[in-house]
Amino acid sequence: MDAIGLFLSKLDLFLLVLARVSGVFQMAPVFSGQRTPLTIRAGLAALVSILVVMVLPIASDQIPRDLPSFVISLAGEFILGFAIGFIIHLVFVAVQVAGQFIDMMMGFGIVNVMDPQSGIQMPLLGNFLYIIALLVFLGMNGHHLILSALVNSYDFVPIFGVVYTGEVTALIVSLFCGMFITAMKIAVPLVATLFVTDVALGLVARTVPQMNVFIVGLPLKIIVGLAILTTIMTLYVWMLGVLFTQIFENVDLFLRIIAN
């Protein structure tokens, strides 16, 4: 059988695999960037799907032949891939939320810049912290870990093995709520320091009424915020490494729960 005939014989299996891969690429960082042309993302998803199909031990007779069952299987595979990408993306959302907290305290709340990855407006420091997080993620080969998690997902949840339960929903909600806690952990050094600065400025305003605290306070808070951000940058990079390791543990936990 030639290559084209072999591919056509596994076309239905390829579509099922492509649905899961597309779900991951729809949400996972690096692969979901809006700046990446759609044709490149689609081609990469198709290439990864072909490689997975070549090594996936599934017989063609296991694939449903009726259209409704096949469409339901496609939807289930896409949702599973989307959930995996969503869990990985939550850390980057936490970084953006932390940046929003810091911007509001420093006085950058009305300053937004265009994020090249998502194509939407983001807070100034939120975008800076997001870019640092993305560089750290690439530096630890996070894009390779995403592909590894995608391939390993078939060991836990094979084709037609997707079953959604209340435990899965509870885990997703728990991880989403934990995202806000992570954002506060990232932002708390700067937020606490700027809060103390606000208290000090308030005391100065009470003791020296002649001083215009609003004019002095804004540049002072920016200088203090940037100084603290520079000081804790090493700690921030270390925290990102811990968080990126944890998110793949969360993906593993998610797959183990959905496989039961």
RAHUDA-V666680 format. One record per helix or strand of 2 or more residues. SS is the DSSP state (hx for helix, st for strand). FROM is the first residue (numbers start at 0). TO is the last residue. If there is no record, write none. Layout:
ss: <SS:SS>
from: <FROM:FROM>
to: <TO:TO>
This chain:
ss: <hx:hx:hx:hx:hx:st:st:hx:hx:hx:hx:hx>
from: <2:10:37:59:66:111:120:123:141:165:212:232>
to: <8:26:54:61:105:113:122:138:155:206:230:258>
